[in-house]
Amino acid sequence: MALLLTEADVERLLTMELALEAVEEAFREQAEGRAINEPRRRLRVPRVTLHVMSAAVLVRGVLGLKAYTSFSGGARFLVLLYDAETGALVAVMEANTLGQMRTGAASGVATRYMARPEARTLGILGTGWQARSQVAAICAVRPIQRVLAYSRTPERREAFCREMAAKLGVEAVPAQRPEEVVVEADVLVTATTAHEPVFEGRHLPEGVHINAIGGNSLLRREFDDEVIRRARTIVVDSKDQARIECGEFLHAIERGRLTWEAVHELKDVVAGRLQARTHPSDITLFKSLGLALEDVAVAVRVLERARQEGLGQRVRLLE
């Protein structure tokens, strides 16, 4: 019988520490050939888009997929997990919170390996739903003391700062302009839906690490070509997926300002095959597109914890 886990179950079971552990393990396993990721595919009809992405984490004995629809009112997410030996369906899981947490965890893992160890100021452009897990993950892997936040709506960025200060015990300061955030950041996150760059690369300070997480579409660009030019190391979660949907890279490649040979994958950084930072002044860039591998890796940890705690509803499906 499969275990059905609701959004409330996932919220109860999943912590950022668990998500970070799961995502880091998944990329290490992928580097060793024991985890597999398939890029996202999209089916578009006039009012709705269906997104499907799949992966396997063999060390945990599972393969699975995330399917979600996006539409004018938002999105709905679902993860299915299967036993890698028998093919049996083992879990059906609502995955709104799960997706938020795994996205934060991917940035946290990249920050752990790519940012300066002493990084204390986190700058974030965008204060929406995804921004919260970004701050939580980065505070978990670096000694962050101050968060600078900008979004276009003053009320939203002020509310965000109050929430982060209360939740994480850090100083959180709303900024009036993006440049105020960028020039002070040791770690910079872009978490927007922008179609054009939200800051200029010339404003980046030496030594900054960037997590760009907002765009996974050819039509979206959060940073300009100057960021690419100045970055010593450019890392993405998946080159296969980046070739399909990374607007920033494809724009730069078309203009002759980047080659795919200069783009590396996070699995190689986590496995120690690539040293992303060799000097404190290096600028490093992680472009996060969001992988099924991350979803499946986190989902199976939630499933394991649910079994331990006796949570979820057992349902008969596909028997």
Salt bridges, closest charged atoms under 4 A:
GLU21 OE2 - ARG301 NH1 2.65
GLU24 OE2 - ARG28 NH2 3.13
GLU24 OE1 - ARG112 NH1 2.52
GLU25 OE2 - ARG60 NH2 3.02
GLU25 OE1 - ARG301 NH2 3.28
GLU29 OE1 - ARG34 NE 2.79
GLU32 OE2 - ARG273 NH2 3.56
GLU118 OE2 - ARG116 NH1 3.34
GLU163 OE1 - ARG132 NE 3.00
GLU179 OE1 - ARG177 NH1 3.40
GLU180 OE2 - ARG177 NE 3.68
GLU184 OE1 - ARG146 NH2 3.50
ASP186 OD1 - ARG116 NH2 2.72
GLU196 OE1 - ARG221 NH1 3.72
GLU200 OE1 - ARG202 NE 2.53
ASP225 OD1 - ARG221 NH2 3.94
ASP225 OD1 - HIS251 ND1 3.64
ASP225 OD2 - ARG255 NE 3.05
ASP225 OD2 - ARG257 NH1 3.12
GLU226 OE2 - ARG229 NH2 2.60
ASP240 OD1 - ARG243 NH1 3.58
GLU245 OE2 - ARG40 NH2 2.59
GLU245 OE1 - ARG42 NH1 2.85
GLU248 OE1 - LYS287 NZ 3.17
GLU265 OE1 - LYS267 NZ 3.55
ASP268 OD1 - ARG273 NH1 3.48
ASP282 OD2 - ARG232 NE 3.55
GLU294 OE1 - ARG102 NE 3.72
ASP295 OD1 - LYS66 NZ 3.19
ASP295 OD1 - ARG102 NE 2.91
GLU304 OE1 - ARG60 NH1 3.16
GLU319 OE1 - ARG316 NH1 2.94
